[in-house]
Amino acid sequence: MSQPHQAALARLSQEFSVLSQQLTRVGAQIAELERTLGTPAPVPPPYYPPPAPYPYPLPPPPVAARPVAAAVALPSAPREGWIGKLLAAAGVAVTLIGVVLLLVLAAQAGLLAPGVRVAGGAVLAGALVASAVLLHGRAGGRVGAIAMAATGIAAAYLDVVAMTTIYGWVAPVPGLVLASVIGGGALVLARRWNSEQLAVLVLGPLAVLAPVVADGLTVLLVVYMLALSAASLPVQVGRDWLWMHAARVAAVTVSLLLALLAAGFGADSDAYLLGGACGIAALLAVISALVLLPGTSRPVGTALLATAGVVPALGAAVAVNQLLAVLLAAAVAAVLLVIVLLHRRLPGVTPAVAAIWAAASAVAAVVAVAVAFDGYIEAPVFLAMAVVLTVAGRHSAVALWIAAAFTAIGALIYTEYAPPGHLVYATELTGPEALSVLVASVLLIAAAVSLSWTTARRSRAIPAVALAVIGYAVTVFTVTAGVLIGGRGSGFLAGHMAATICWVAMAAALLWYAQRTADRAARTAPIVAGLTLTGAATAKLLLFDLGTLDGIFRVVVFIVVGLALLVMGTGYARSLARNDSTHSQQRHASPTVTE
């Protein structure tokens, strides 16, 4: 459409608009005249002025294309390459060597006065830290700032060592306080800079130099390490600093282990203070992990470090008395077990963390039992723990694995006091040992039955192993009881006779259970177990009892076992016939579909 046509349309639109406005005014005047004359006038229909036509947009004039400016390249982020780090590390090492030369070798050579040396080291340390603060705010200065700060802090530590150990100006306690003030300021700087590397460089040298300042592995050093670890925890909150956590835990754990070893070899130390420090260290390790777990991306590493933190409490038996060692190990086991049971309500405690701490709790329980009881009592205790844990934690795979471990440990100790040789040659045991073997036999049977019952659907090997364990435990029980009651002669023979009869009775019970089970798939395991046990009893009867037993014992065992096998065969045949008849009646009695 050309421009003249557009102009004509615009003029017509304006004329229509003016005409509609005039008609509106005329209508209003007529209505006013009718109201004035008093005659009713018909209500005119509402009049809506037509909307003004939308003006057709004119095409814009052509605009000259603007030249496109070339994209400005943004400066890339500064890279902290390995060359800079290597040079910074070399500078740290060389500078610290110079500080050592200033403080030690200069004293040996008689250069400068002691006060001048210490003051020079302090001035150098302060200058390095101040330079690090100024350098950190500049581009690419982070690596150098961290290296300078670490060097200055290490130089300040060396100054403290010189004042306490070399020159003897400051006592150990004020020296540790002064070192803590230096380390605390450095940790605040590390948190402000968000530098885990600086935090580790602060804690590591402080943990290494503290024994030098404290003049050896003393209780004072252990207490200082505990205070240092607890005071540095707030610096780590909100930061995913696993290596700093490792440095904190290592500072306490290593010092405690060395102190325990020294006390175990006869060093003069207070056992109760050392044991209390082990308990506080374990509690601090667990609490630190619970505080840090919600904000960490590596929960497994944090849990493992907490587990490492409780090691001194578990190894305290080398230096403290039996009661305190048992209390420490039992407390660790109880605390970790409570956390595992409540792990769904604790933030950050994932199933993997709960599994790690469940295993640690089990190890602590093993340590507590091993320290508390003598050898022949350990087996019943471990087996009782296995039975309780199997029943209580039957829905937890971790609990079942721990119960299996307890069962294995108890069985190993059990076989030490009831080896297979006692079943071949009559052996008399002392009263406490015989009682322990009898109780452990019953508990081993209970543990094997409970484990095989709860894990039958997960593994087919466990019921087979459980069957062998039960057979061995039954034989040990009957033979031990026979020897304890009747002596090495008739008592031993009566025990083997009772063992063979018990094997056949267990086989009959398994087959009876299979007959009463409606599910055909569930019958397979008890049938196989019953037939296996029947074969084992028959083999024992013919290969061992026939040559070993004599007199009435041989007669009784053959008659009883023979009658039992006869009853078992007859009953099983009747059961099969009854089942076949039932299935046949069900097929004939099935309803037919009618219209």
Number of C-alpha atoms within 10 A of each C-alpha: 5 6 9 9 9 14 11 10 14 15 11 12 17 12 11 16 16 11 12 16 13 12 13 13 10 12 13 11 11 12 15 11 13 13 11 9 9 8 9 9 12 8 7 8 6 6 10 8 13 10 10 10 13 8 10 9 7 8 6 6 6 6 6 6 6 6 6 6 6 6 6 6 6 6 6 6 8 10 10 13 9 10 9 14 15 12 14 19 18 12 16 21 13 13 18 16 13 14 26 17 14 19 26 15 13 16 16 9 8 10 13 12 11 19 11 13 21 21 13 16 25 21 14 18 25 17 15 21 22 15 16 23 19 12 18 18 12 10 10 15 17 19 22 22 25 26 25 28 28 27 28 28 27 24 26 24 27 25 23 27 25 24 21 22 17 16 14 11 12 17 13 23 15 13 22 25 12 16 22 19 12 18 23 19 12 22 25 15 19 23 18 10 16 15 16 20 16 24 28 21 22 26 22 16 16 24 21 12 17 26 20 17 27 22 14 12 20 22 19 16 25 28 19 20 27 23 14 21 23 15 13 19 16 16 18 21 17 13 16 17 23 19 15 24 26 18 20 27 25 20 23 28 25 17 24 31 18 15 23 26 16 17 20 17 11 10 14 10 17 13 18 13 14 24 25 15 20 29 24 17 29 27 19 21 26 25 13 24 23 20 17 26 24 17 16 19 14 12 21 19 18 25 26 16 22 27 21 18 27 26 21 27 31 27 21 27 22 15 23 20 13 16 12 18 25 25 17 28 28 20 21 26 24 16 14 22 19 12 19 22 11 12 16 13 9 13 13 19 23 18 13 12 19 22 18 20 24 22 20 22 26 22 19 26 23 22 20 24 20 17 17 16 14 10 17 19 22 22 33 25 20 27 31 23 20 31 25 14 22 26 16 12 17 18 12 11 13 16 21 22 17 21 27 20 17 26 25 17 17 25 21 14 20 25 15 13 17 25 13 13 9 17 18 13 10 18 16 15 16 9 10 11 16 20 18 21 26 22 18 29 28 17 24 30 21 17 28 25 18 20 25 21 15 18 18 15 10 9 11 12 11 18 22 17 12 20 19 13 19 22 20 17 26 23 23 25 24 25 28 30 20 23 22 20 14 15 16 17 11 15 20 27 26 23 26 29 26 19 24 26 20 18 24 25 20 17 27 24 15 20 24 18 14 21 19 10 13 9 10 9 8 11 17 12 16 20 19 16 18 25 16 15 22 21 15 18 23 20 13 16 22 12 11 13 21 15 10 13 19 12 8 10 19 18 13 15 22 19 11 15 22 14 12 17 18 12 13 19 14 11 16 17 12 12 15 12 12 12 13 12 12 11 12 11 11 11 10 8 9 8 8 6 5 4 3
